[in-house]
């Protein structure tokens, strides 16, 4: 709902999306961000959570099977956060 309103008003926003490496599937992550900086900070917090939930010593970290976090830019492009 918020996204539709923001789009209609012409407000640019960022979102986050997760990639489940094992399942090979995208999943939604909460949050709508009005600045790239806010989105990047939230993505880094998510990576810290993933490190607790899927520790590198078990998952191989970002180069292994640990889930990945992406920013969805206002133009729809994806940027992987490491």
N, C-alpha and C positions, 0 to 999 in steps of 0.2 A: 504494500500500500504506500509506504513512504517513498519507495523508489519511483513509483508512478507520479506522485506529486512533484518530487524533485525534478524528474525529467520534464514534466509539463512546464515547470517554472524555469527550465533551462539551467538548473544548478548542476554543476559537475560534482561527481562523488566517486569514491573508491570503495571497493568491497574486498573481502578476502575469500579465498576458496582453498580447500584442502585437497590433496591427492593421496589416496590410500594406495601405497606402492604395491602391497601384496594383492589387494583385490583388483587393482587397475581401474579404480573408480574415483570420480570427483565427489566431494561432499561440501555442503554449505557450511560456512563459518559465520558466526553472528557479527553484525556491525555494518554500519554505513558511515563513511568518513568523508568529511568535507575538505580535508587536505591530505596531500600525499604523506606529509610528515606524521600525521596522526595514524594513518593506515600502516605506515612502516613500523611505528612503535607498537601497535597492536599485533602486527605480524611477528615481531621479535618476541613479544610476550608469549605468543602461541608457540613459537619454536622452543622457548624455555619450558613450557608445559609439556610439549612433546618429548623433550629430553627426560622429564620425570616419568611420563607414561610409557615411553619406548626408549629406554636408555641406550646410548651408543654402544656400550659394552655388549649388549644383547642384540641390538638391531643393526649394528653397523653404521649408525648415524645417518647423516644426509647422503652419504655415498652408498648406504646399504638399503635396508627396507623400511627405515623410519619414514613416516608420513612427511609430505612436503607441504609448504605453505606458499601460496601465490597471491599477489595483489591483482585485482581486476581493475584496470585503469578506466577512467571515464570513457575512453574510446573503445573499450572492450578488450584491449591487449592484456596479456598476462605477463607478469614479471615474477620470477621465482625469487623468494627471499631465502637467504642462507645465513 
